[in-house]
Amino acid sequence: MKSSSSKVLVFGFIVLIILLGIAFYAGALTKHFITLDQIEEGTERFSLNSTNEENVTNGINPAQPNIDVSYAKDEWVTHGGDYFNRRFSELEQINIDTIKNLKPQWVTSLGASLDMKFSGEATPIVVDGVMYIATGENDVLALDAKTGQKIWEYRPEIEQKLDTVCCGWTTRGVAVADGKVFAGLLDARLVALDQKTGEVLWETEVADWEEGYTITSAPLYYNGKVYTGVAGGEYGIRGRIMAYDADYGHEVWRWYSIPSPYEENGDTWPDDEDKNWLHGGAPIWNTPAVDPELGYIYFVTGNTAPDLDGSKREGDNLYANSIIALNAETGEYIWHFQQVHHDIWDLDPTNPVILFDVEINGETRKALGEAGKTGWIYFLDRTNGEPLIGIEEKPVPQLAEQKTSPTQPFPVGDSFVPQEVTAEDIERDLGENFEGKTGSIFTPFWDEPVTLKPSAFGGANWPPSAYSPETEYFYVLGTDSYSALTRQDEQAYEEGGEWHGSIFVPVSGAPRRGTITAMDVKTNRIAWQVKWEDNAYSGVLATAGDLIFVGHNDGRLIAFNAKTGDEVWNYKMDAGGNAPSVTYEIDGEQYLSIFAAGNSLAGSAHGDKVYTFKLNGTWNGTPIDASQDSKGKQVESEQKDTTGSTSDPYELGISVYESNCLSCHGNMGANGHNGPNLQQSVFSENYNNVVEQVKNGDTTMPAFGTILSEEEIEAVARYVNEVLTKADED
């Protein structure tokens, strides 16, 4: 009896020790303790600095100086080309002199994502001669990077009624490492696939899509962990980024982008009975960068919620609209820089951050650049978050109802898009009958619409920028467009429902222009700029061949002289070039690839093909068929009708609308991200107007006459005319 009791005591003591060890380990990985260093005078609105000069937090030194961060060359191994997200390749076989001989080598049809609700935005990953590409439907395919032949496919089942996504179905790609392919799915799942077979190795539910959480970004693999954030700022989520164990898929740490009232900076949100901080947005839907030498991971956070109504969330609303640095091993906060305080314009940063080293005033600096929707590039010292060139806090117009911030950060240098609606703009673009109120960046609004630049479209949006060490230019794509903003009171927050706080109102008939800009990283001044009569919406690839590559909405892939901006080559594809291109080398030959699938928000023609080029390419004009269950033979692929058929005209109209119109015009015709509010459209009250518009399109809307059948066009026109235009009458 005594012996038995002793054994029980010993066993209990061992269990206690084990439990204490587990608790200590878990605490070390998840604790978010923030300490403030002395903040340099004049920058207190900018950053909070880590106190630990040796980067050691909770006993863990995150530095991994032996991890390679070389520029891309033979392969394209990460979303941004390298851990710094520079999107620069050292390959130079394709250059200014040889570009004239660049021709298609193979074209592969992926057999997916032809409906307008899908957007092709993925960056291909190329490792060991295999290309891994993801479609707007979140299918993942492995292709032979030399021939385009399909090796395997993974086509996940995602709830087709998923409606908690603001801007259409998409993904920006996958991560490949450690024998696995990692993909974030739109229904907020993270999956790991076998790199050789596509077999599912593990699957983790990151969040609940019915609560507004989705994943649109490409994951990042780094040092045994997979990092992903969540989208959903328009649905009242509480933003977060998580690190998962790459072998087993369990969560290692998470960091919330909105602090609780009891944490540092929690007082930048009201602590009232509504608890808006719990659903205040600040999503993280871009792929981070990593500096292994420092051990920091860098990313930007999205918009506040409700987007346009600041009356419910007094304060700066940290850490929304911010550049963030965390300890990559533990998720502990290092520093932040907020680009827009108390944002009411949806001017959140969405472009991936880029890290680079640059010599300024004789000193090599560890730099970071991020192109904002505001039209500015924010250059910071990545060790501490302080401005690298200069950023000034300046007073801005005030409106008590919106509880506006008294000041905003103004970077020293040039903006890459206009930030004010001028008299010339009104005369040229808005017409002599325009009588609305106009303003410039940071002009507040309430119940009277105010037309502003930049719009919530940007400035810079998600299409990634690039950095070249040869020119020391930061290449950024921009959108120059108008947006009329007004505030309307909405009901209280409802889980999983849209929560904008107002209405985005595209200015009817106004043009949407684009810019391709080379910014000098030492001065933040424009070195050269190309202007388009459509927005620039693809991302940038820079190469050692003195070239940059940019896709166009009309389907062209275009090469520019990286030093001067002169166009030197283009090729017309069959769908919008709205994804970043990549380059790689196999058997001594340089290849260049882009996923040309179109984009709903860009209003470009849709397709499903990967185009791959090389010097003196020999493609015979027939694409390889990599559709589901196809063995990958060369056959003429036909576009399939994916909208279905029904005897009920409204059901067919709803089906066509949700597949082709939802991302631009929004749920029930309101709060879309490109198209006008159909509930308030006088134009749409005429059925024939709608039919003609759907058939023929206009400057910002694609023509559906060759995409939809006559029955489908009539059904969706009837739905718009008879249902959506009357939706606001109840």
N, C-alpha and C positions, 0 to 999 in steps of 0.2 A: 504493500500500500504506500509506504514511504517512498519506495523506488519509483512507483508509478507517478506520484505527486511531483517528484523531482524532475522526471522526464517531461511532465506537463509544463512545469515552470521553465525548464530549459527551452523547450519548444516554443513556448509563448514569448520568451525573451528574444529568441532568434527571429520570430515573425515580427516582433516589435521593431527590431533593428532594421529588418528588410523594409518594413513600411516607412520608417523614418528616412531611410536612404532614398526610397522612391519619392517621398514627399519633398525631400531636399532637392533632388534632381529636377523634379517637375517645377519646383519654385524657381530654381536657377534659370530654367528655360523660359518661363512665362512671366516672371515679375517685370513690371514696367515702372521702375523707380527713376524719376527724373530729377536731376539736380541742376541748378543754374549757376553758371559761371558769371563773373562780372561781365556785363554787356557793354560793348563799346558805345560811347555816347553818340547819338544820332542814328543808331541802327536797331533800337529796341523793338521797332515794329517788324524787323526783318527776321532775326534768327535767335535761337536759344542754343547755346554752345555746351557741348559735353565738358565736364570738368576733368576728365581723365586723359591726360596727354599721351599715355601709352596705349590708349584704346582698349584697356582691360576693364571689363564690366562683369560683375558677379563672378569674378575669378576666371573668366574666359577671355583669352586674347583672340580676337577674330581674325587677325592678320594671317594671310596665306601668301606670302611673297613669292613662293615657288610656282603658283598657278599662272599659266601663260595668258597674256593678254595681247598677243601679236595681232597685227592687222590681218584681215582675211586674205587668203591666197588660193591655194589649191582647192579648198573646200569653203562652204558657207555653213558654219557649224552652230551659230546661234541666230536668234531673230534679228539682232542688230549687227551681225557679222563678226562681232567679238564681244567680250564682256563689257566694253566701254560703249557699245551701241554706235560705233562710228560710221558703219556702213561704207567703209572704204576698202577697196581691194588693191593689193600690190600687183595684180596681173596687168600686163601692158602689151600683150600681143595684139589686142584690139585697141587701136590708138588713133590719134588724129589723122595719121597718114593711111592707115589700113581700113578705117571704118567704112570706106566706100565699098568694100568687098564683103561686108557683113550681111549674111543671108540666112533664112531659116534652115535648120538642119532637121528638126522634127517638131511635130505638133500633135499633142495628145488631148483628146476629148474625154473629160472626166465623167460625163454622163450624169450631171447633177446641177441643181441650183439655177434653173432657167427662169423661175418665177421672179417677178420684180421685187418680192420681199427679201430675196437673197442678194447679198453683196459679196463680191470676190475681193478680199482685202489681204489675203495671206501671203506671207513671205516664204518662199520655198527654203527648205533646209537640205543641204547636200553634204553627205558623209559617206566615205568609202564607195564612191561611185553610184550612190543611190540618192534620189530626190524624194523628200517627204513633203506632201502638199495637202492642205485642208481646204474644203469647199465651204460656201456659205451655209450649206446644210449640215456642216460639221463632219462630213465624211473625211476620212484620212486615207490617202493612197501613197504607196511606195512605187516609184517608177525608176527604171534604169536611166540614170542621168545622161548616158551616152546615146541611147536609142529611143527613149520615151516609152518603152514597153512596160506594161503594168506587172509588178511583182506581187503585190497583195493589196487588199482593200479592207477598210474597217468602216462600216456604215451603221452608226449607232441609231437606236430608236429614240427619238425625242418627241415629246408630246406636241402634235401639230397645232394644238390650240394654245400653245404657249404664247401669252400676250403681254408678258411683263418685260418687254424689251422696247426701248424708245425708238430705235432707228433701223429696224429691219434685222433679219437674221444674218449673222456673219461670224467669222472668227479670223484672227490675224495670224494664225499658224500654230505650230507645234514646237516642242523642244526635243532634241535627240541627244542622248548620252547614256553611258553605263549599260549599253545593250537594250535600251528602252526608248520608246517614243511616247512623250507625255503630251496629252491634249486636254484643254479645258473646254467643256461643252456648254452650250447655251443654257441648258437646264441646271447649271451650277454643279456639274459633276467634274471631277478630275480623274482621268484614266491613264494607266500605263500600259502600253502595248509592247509585245515582243518585237524588237527591231527587225528581226529576220522574217517573222511570219505574220505579224499583225495581231496575234492572239492576245486577248485581254489578260494581263497579269494581275492587276488590281484596280479597283475602282473606289473612289471616295466621294461622298456627298459633301461638297463644300458648304452649301447653304440650300435654302428652300426657294425654288424659283417662284412659287406661288406667293411668296412674301416680297417679291420684287428683285431678288438676287439672280444675276446671270453672270456668265464668264464669256467675254469676247476677246480677251487678250491672249497672246501666245505665252505659255508658261516660261519660266527661266529655270534651267538646271544649273546648280552651282554647289560644288563641294559636298555632294551626297544628299542635297536637298532640292526640292522642287518648289518654286515660289509662284503664287498666283494671288491676284486680288479679285475683287468682284465689281461688276457694273450694277447700275440700278439707281443712280442719283435722282432720276425723275420719279421714282416710286417710293421715296421716303425710307431708304435703307439706312443702316449705320455702317459706313464704309470700313473695310478691313483688308489686311494682307496677311497671308498665312504661308508658313514653310512646312512642307511635308517630307517625311522620310522617303527617299527615292526607291528604296528596296521594298517597303511594305505599305506605304501610303498613309501612315498615321500622322496626325498633326504634331509638329514639333513645337511651334510657337505661333501666336497670332498677335497682331498689333491693330488696335482700333484707331481709325483716323479721326474720330471724335472722342475726346476725353470725357470721362464722367465728371460731374460737378465736384468730385472729391479728389480729382487728379490735377496736376499742374496744367494751367490753361483751360481748365473746365469752366472758369468764370467768363470765358468768351462766348458762352451760350447762356440764355436765361434759365435759371433753375426754378421753374414754376410748375404748376400742376399739369401743364400740357406735356412737359418733359420732351420738348422738341429735339433735344440733343440725341435722343434715342432713335430718331428717324430723320436726322439732319443731312443725310446724303454723304458727301465727301467720298465717292467711290474711287476705286483704284483699278483702272481698266487700261493700263499700258504696261509693257514689259520693262521691268527694272534694268538698271545697269549696276555693275559691281566693280569696286576697286579692291582686288585681293590684297594689295599691299597694306591698305588701311583696314580692310575687313568690313567695309561699309557697303550697304545696298541702297540704291537711290531710285526714286520714282516720284511721280506727281499725283496729287489727289484732285478729284473732280468737284463738281458744283455742289452748292448747298441745296437743301430742300426745306421748304418750297423754293424753286429756282428764283422766281422774280418777285417774291413778296418778302421784304425784309422786316415788315412790321411784327412778325411772329418770332423773330430770332435776333434780338438786340445783341450787339457785340461784334467782334472780329470773326467769330465762327471758325475758330481753329479746329482741326488742321485742314479745313477745306481750302481749295485753290492754292495749294502749297507744294513746294519742292521739299521732299523729306529724305533724311539720311538716318538709317537704322544700323545697328549692329547685325551683320548678316547671320551670326551664329545664334543669337539669343532674341533678336527682335527688339532690343532695347533702343529707345529714342536717343539720337545723337544731336541732330539740329534740324531746324526747319526754316524755310523762307516763304512767306505768304505773298503771292503775286497780286491778289485782289482782296482787300479787306471787305468783309460783309457784302459779298457779291450779290447784286440784284439784276445783273445783265446776262447771266450765263456765260461769263467770260473765263471759264475755268481752264487751266492748262490740261491739254490732252496729248501733246507731242511727247514721245519718249525722250528722256534726258540723255545727253551725250557727254561723255567724259573725255578729256584730252589734256595734254601737257603743253604749255605755251610759255615762251619767254617774254616777259613784260618788264621794261625798265631794267634789263640786264639780269633778271631773276627768273628762274624756271618755276612756274606756278602749276599746281594741280587744279585744273579748271573743270567747270561743269557749265554746260549751256542748255537752255530749254526755251523753245519757241512757243510763245503763248498765243491764245486766241486774241489777246489785246493787240497783237501786231508788233510786239517787242520781243527781242531775245534777251533773256535774263542770264547774264554771265556771273558765276559765283566761284569762290574758292571752295573746292569740294571738301577740304579738311574741316571747315568751320561754318560754311554757309554765308560768309560775308561777301558783299559785292566785289567783283574782280575789277571792273572798270569804273563803276559808279552808278548808284541808284539813289534818287532823291525822293524823300517823302514830301509831296506837295499838297496844299489845300485843294479841295475839289468842291463842286456845287453841292449844296445840302438840301435835304427834304426831310422834315421831321417825321412825317408819316412813315417813311421808309427806314427811319433810324440809320441813315447813311453814316459811313465812316468819315471823319473830318478830313483825312488825308488818304492818298494812294501812292504807291511806289511808281516813279517815273525813271526808267533806265536812261542813262546818258548815252546818246547816239541816235540812230535813225530807227523809225518804224518801217516795216517792210510792206505795210498796207496803209491806206489813208485812215485817219482816226477822227474825221470830222465831215459832216455833211455841209458842203459849201454852196454858195449861190450858183456857182458854175455847175455843180452836181444837179441841183434842182432844175436848172434850165435845160441841161443836156439829157438827164435820165428820168426825172420825175414829171416833167411837163408843166406847161403854163397854168394848168388848172389845179396844180398841187397847192393846197393851203394848210397842210398839216404843220405841226410843230417839229422842229429839227434840233439836233444838238451834236455833241461830240462825245468822245469816250468819257465815261463816268457821269454823264448828264442823268440825273434821276428822273423818274416818271411816277405817275399815280393813275388816276382814272382817265386822263387824256393821253391818247397815243403820242409817243415821241419817236421820230425816225432818227436812227443813229447809225454810225459806223464806229468800229467793226460790228458785224452782226454776231449772233451766237454761233454761226457757222465758222467764224474766224475772220481775220487772222489765220493762224496755223491751227489745224485740227489734228486728227489722229495720224495722217500720212507722215511717216518718219522723215526727219531731216538727216543730213550727212555732214561729216567733217573730213576735210582733206589735209594731211600734214604737208603736202607739197605746196598748196596755195595758201594754207592757213585760213581758208574760208569755211564758213558754216553755211551750208546750202539748205534753204527752207522754202517750202511751198506755202502760198497764202491765198486766201479768198477775200476779195474786195466786194462786199455786197451790203445791202441796206436791210434793216430790220426795224419795224415799228413795234414798240413795247408799251403795254398798258397793264395796269394791275386790276384784277377783279377778285373779289372775296370768294374763296372756296370753302366748302364744308371742311370739317375737321379731318385730320389724317385718317386714312383707312388702309389697313395693311394690304399690300399688294396692289393698291390702286395708284393711278397717276396723281402726282402732287406737285403741280407747277406753281400754283399761287397766282397765275395770270395766263395771258395768251401771247404766244409767239405769232407775230403777224408779218409774213413776208410782204413786201411792198409790191403791189400788183403792177406788172409790166416793167419793173425796174431790172436793169441788167445785173448779171453776176460775173465779175471779172476775176482773173487769177494772176498771181505773180510767182515767178521763179527768181529767187534772190540769193546772191552770194554776199554774205556779211563778213567783213574783216573781224576776226575774233579778238584782235588787239585794240580795236577802236570802237567796235559795234557800229560801224558805218557801212553803207551799201557800197560794195565794190563794183557790182553790175547787177542789172535787173532786166528780166524779160516779162512783158505784160501780155496776157491773153484775154480774148473776149469770151472766156469761160473760166470757171474756177480750176485751179491746179490741184489735183486730188488723187495722188498716186503714191507719193514717197519718192526719195532720191537715192540713187546709187552713184558713188564717186569712185573713180579708178585711177591707177597710176599711169594710164594711157592718156592723161589730160582730158578726161571725159567725165560728164555726168549724164545719167539716163533718167528720164522722166516720162511717165505715161500720160496720155491725153484722154479726155472724155470721148473724143470721136474715134478712139481705137488706135491712134498712132503711138508707137514707142519712139521717143525722140532723144537724140544725143546732142549735147551742147559742149562746146569748148569750155572746159572748166575754168580757164583763166579769163575768158572774154565774154562768155554767154552767147557766142555765135552758134546758130544751129548748123550741125554738120552732117546729120543723117536722120532719116525717119523711115518707119515701116508701118503700114496700115494693117491692123488686125481686125477680126470680125466682131469685137466687142470692146467696151470701154476698158482702157488701160488704167485701172484704178487700184493697182496693188504695186508694191515695190518690186523692182527687178533685182536679181542677184547674178553673180558671175563665179565661175569655178573652172578648174582645169582637169582634163582627163587625157592621158597618153600624150602629153605635150601640147594639147590644143585647148584654147580658151573658149568656153561656152558662156552664153548669156541667156537667162530665162526670166519669164514674167507670166503670171497667171492673169489672163485677160478674160474677165467674167462680168464686167460692168458693176455698177453701183447704184443703189436706189436713191441715195441722197444726192449723188452727182447727176442723176437723171440720164445715165448713159445706157446704151444698148447692152443687153445681157448675153452672156455666152458661158462656155464651160471649158475653155482650152488653155493648156500650158503651151506657150510658144518658146522654142529654144533656138538660138542663133549661134553660128560660128562663122569664121572667115571662109568664104566660098562654100557656104552651106548648100546641100543638095536635096532639100525636101521636095517631094514630087507633087505636093499640093493636096494630098489625101491624108486626113488626120488618122491617128491611131485611136481605136475605140476602146476606152478603158472604163466603160459604163459597167454597172453592176452585173456580175456573172459573165461578163465578156472576157474572152481569153486574150484580148489586146490586139486583135488583127486590124489591119488597115481597111476600114470600110467607111462609106459616107454615112455620118451620123445624122439622124433626123431629130429635130426638136419635138419633144413629146408634150402633149397637152396634159398638164398636171393639175388643172383646176377642177376637173371632174364635170359631171353633168347632172342636172336635176330638172324635174318638171315644174318646180316652184321658181318663178323669176327672181324673187328676192333672195332665195337661198343661193342661186347661182351668182347673183350680183354681189352678195356678201362674200362668197368664196373667191370671186375674181378680185374684189376690192382688197380682201385680206392678203391675197397672194401678190398683188401688184401695186397697191396704192397706200397701204397702211403706214409704211415707214415714213413716207413723205407727208401725208395728210393727217395722220394720227387716228386714234381710236374714235369712231363716230365722226370722223371728218375734222377733228379739232386737235390742236397742239401737236401737229407734225413738225418735222425738222427741216422742211424745205418747201412744201406746198402750202397754198393758202388755206385758211379756215373755211371749209365747205359749208359749215352751218351758217356762215354769214356772207356767203358768196351770192351776190345778185346775178352774176354771170351764170351760175349753176342752176338758177331757178328756171332757166330755159333748157329743156331736154335736148333740143337740137344742138345747142352750144356745147353741151357735155359730150355728145356723140362725136362732134367734130374735133373737140379738144383731145379726147381719148385716141381718136384715129391718127391725128396729125401732130399732136404735141405742140410745144413752143420752145422758146430759148432755154428753159430750165426743166422741161418735162419731155420725156422721150415719146415718140410716136408708137402707138400700140397697134396700128393698122395691120402690120405684118406679123404681130405676135399673138393677138387674140382673134378669135373667130367673130363673125358678125353678130352671132347670138350672144357671145360673151360681152362684146362692146355694148350692145343694146341693154343687156341685163345690168351691167355695172352703171351705165348711164341712168337707168331707171332707178336704181338704188340710190345714187347720189342725188338725183333730181327729186325723188318722191319721199325719201327717208332722211338723208343727211341734211338737206337744206331746211328741213322742218324740225330738226332735232332740238333746237334751242327755243322752240315755241312753247314747250310744256312749262 
